[in-house]
Amino acid sequence: MRHISVVLVLFLAMCQTAPQDQTQEETPTNSDQTMAPTRLIGSVQVLDETLTSLVAPDAQLEVLAEGFDWSEGPVWVSSGGFLLFSDVPTNRIYKWMQDSEFSVFLEPSGYTGTVERGGETGSNGLTLDSEGNLIIAQHGDRRVARLSTSVLEPQPVYETITEQYDGKRYNSPNDLVYRSDGTLYFTDPPYGLEFRMSDPAKELDFQGVYSVSPNGTVQLLESTMSRPNGLAFSPDESTLYVANSDPERAIWMAYDVLPDGRISNGRVFFDATELVEQGLPGLPDGLKVDESGNLFATGPGGVLIISPEGVHLGTINTTQATANCAFGGDGSLLYITADMLLLRIQLLTKGAIL
């Protein structure tokens, strides 16, 4: 009996001192949680209370990466969970991915020639077609091109979608957007030419807005704008918005989109010339439209948020000249290219992801 008691005591003691199970369940973490930003800049300026349903007044504007010459043309690639954007003067496209360092995605990105030339020769606007191919506005090569390889295994090999109109080379295709029927729309200001309007290589005497049908037919839609730049459709594709980055006429135009894809009834949608005259940095440039039809339009002061009725609701003040923006993640994150910076802000609204 005594022997049994000793064994029992030893057994109980061993149970009390045994280590805890090391495989116990840990506190779950949110895999979507973002890292704390290294730096915050800017602010949200509220001009109309409607804005507070689109972006919180105290929303933080994060600096994700910096050190670029002129960041442009962001596009979110859902298949890889990353953002691509151009650095126009350096002839590169960069890739940014959460929890990773940004890296060079493509080089060269906009000028593939071997003869050295001046001007901003890199890629500018970027978008994806319905099959997930990267479509690029190439300043230096003066064309709209398709990346020949997958965005998941990129190589700087391109095929031309269009490079001339009426037998003449484009100025320097700048920004682009697809209509749901597969028609590509793009703008063609002179910014990629070394001497811009007076460049001897300029072959067209206007700055156009064009469309390219799925079968490759090019159509000139607009030739009267002085500096056509960013463009985007309303959610129902009944309206095409086009920015004009001219300090003398810093406006966004709106056009009715006809069933055959042509545009008509051009009118000034919003005029920001007064903001330019106030000394705010930037001009009308890239833009995106959220699911309710509100414009997120880069321009004087940062990203102007304009209602479908043309009311300036407020501005995401980036503190510097701002080139473009894109919805990313689940559509509620706005990525912004602003001069040498890549920025991000959380929205309360969503935009379409390509």
HELIX and SHEET records of a PDB file:
HELIX    1   1 ARG A    2  THR A   17  1                                  16    
HELIX    2   2 GLU A   49  SER A   53  5                                   5    
HELIX    3   3 VAL A   88  THR A   90  5                                   3    
HELIX    4   4 ARG A  196  SER A  198  5                                   3    
HELIX    5   5 THR A  273  GLU A  277  1                                   5    
SHEET    1   A 5 LEU A  40  ILE A  41  0                                        
SHEET    2   A 5 LEU A  61  GLU A  66 -1                                        
SHEET    3   A 5 LEU A 341  GLN A 346 -1                                        
SHEET    4   A 5 LEU A 333  ALA A 338 -1                                        
SHEET    5   A 5 ASN A 324  GLY A 328 -1                                        
SHEET    1   B 5 SER A  43  VAL A  46  0                                        
SHEET    2   B 5 HIS A 312  ASN A 317 -1                                        
SHEET    3   B 5 GLY A 302  ILE A 306 -1                                        
SHEET    4   B 5 LEU A 295  GLY A 299 -1                                        
SHEET    5   B 5 LEU A 287  VAL A 289 -1                                        
SHEET    1   C 4 SER A  71  VAL A  77  0                                        
SHEET    2   C 4 PHE A  82  ASP A  87 -1                                        
SHEET    3   C 4 ARG A  92  TRP A  96 -1                                        
SHEET    4   C 4 SER A 103  LEU A 106 -1                                        
SHEET    1   D 4 SER A 123  LEU A 128  0                                        
SHEET    2   D 4 LEU A 134  GLN A 138 -1                                        
SHEET    3   D 4 ARG A 143  LEU A 147 -1                                        
SHEET    4   D 4 TYR A 158  THR A 162 -1                                        
SHEET    1   E 2 GLN A 164  TYR A 165  0                                        
SHEET    2   E 2 LYS A 168  ARG A 169 -1                                        
SHEET    1   F 4 LEU A 176  TYR A 178  0                                        
SHEET    2   F 4 LEU A 184  ASP A 188 -1                                        
SHEET    3   F 4 GLY A 208  VAL A 212 -1                                        
SHEET    4   F 4 VAL A 218  GLU A 222 -1                                        
SHEET    1   G 4 PRO A 228  PHE A 233  0                                        
SHEET    2   G 4 THR A 239  ASP A 246 -1                                        
SHEET    3   G 4 ARG A 249  VAL A 257 -1                                        
SHEET    4   G 4 ILE A 263  ASP A 271 -1                                        
END                                                                             
